[in-house]
Amino acid sequence: MELGEFLKRRAVSFLMIQAGITLSVGIICCIKPPPHGLSHYAFFMPFVYAFFCILPSFVVYSSKELSVRQMAVRKVIQFFLTEFVTLLISYLIGTLDSAFLCVSIAAAVAVIYVAVNLLDYLLLKSDADMMTTAIQKRSSTNGIM
């Protein structure tokens, strides 16, 4: 995969992750409301989380085609790095003040990770299906097939 295409897909992933984080924060805050005096800087946190969650995705980048096994290993490493980064950021900003929040954040990361990867897969599959259809149409009009 070309680096430009990879970076474009990471930008789309950033937006999906940011939306998922915002939704997760809203749900978690409905279950356990935050303390009073929440800083206005807290509204920037989904962007901070999303940025740092994109960084582990560079583990899966390769200029050559990867086998299914190689990609699976890289995806597992990416998942654990994403969990680690998210929990580290949460710890550094003082969010992890209870076991409930720690488990909630870890579960939210897992759900968002699966959702983003599923959406990414569906987008790639859609692109591949459109290319296949275009090739089939082109080959049938040229009498090849």
Steps between C-alpha positions, in 0.01 A plus 500: 500500500626845419574730790261769368208256487591369845504854645164578335349190662650606836329839467165325452581272795585807712154644437330167575704456819428857609127448450511170689692655788256790524208256511677280757581795724135606485378152594754458781414846637131411500577193711751672730477879481832688510591717797381858507728761355583307186749707303418623152823325392316170545320566170834466320575158647326294227737661249801425721391140548428457128839641401689269734280203402595551135872471575490121568342451157842554345584150627282356222654711222713314250607595149471134400200268518468327838374149555181450700706371792739798492208743486321321787812519719540869419132568574532330841810710577313810383205419727718457810696815421173690457373370836831592664508851352140568597542379856830688532341827386206439735740436786710809423199731497361344816192334353571153639370563851295180525494144375170576324662771286800283423282213381262737317783668311663168410164362379428818302840474331429138403155586358631802309797300370274226366253751353770704324664189358165362387409827327847516343457144372155575357630812323793306352270215395265747333790655308623155395150396387465817292840440337409138427171605342675766290760247381229246415304759303811615317607142416148401385476802268842414353391141439746355748345256742 
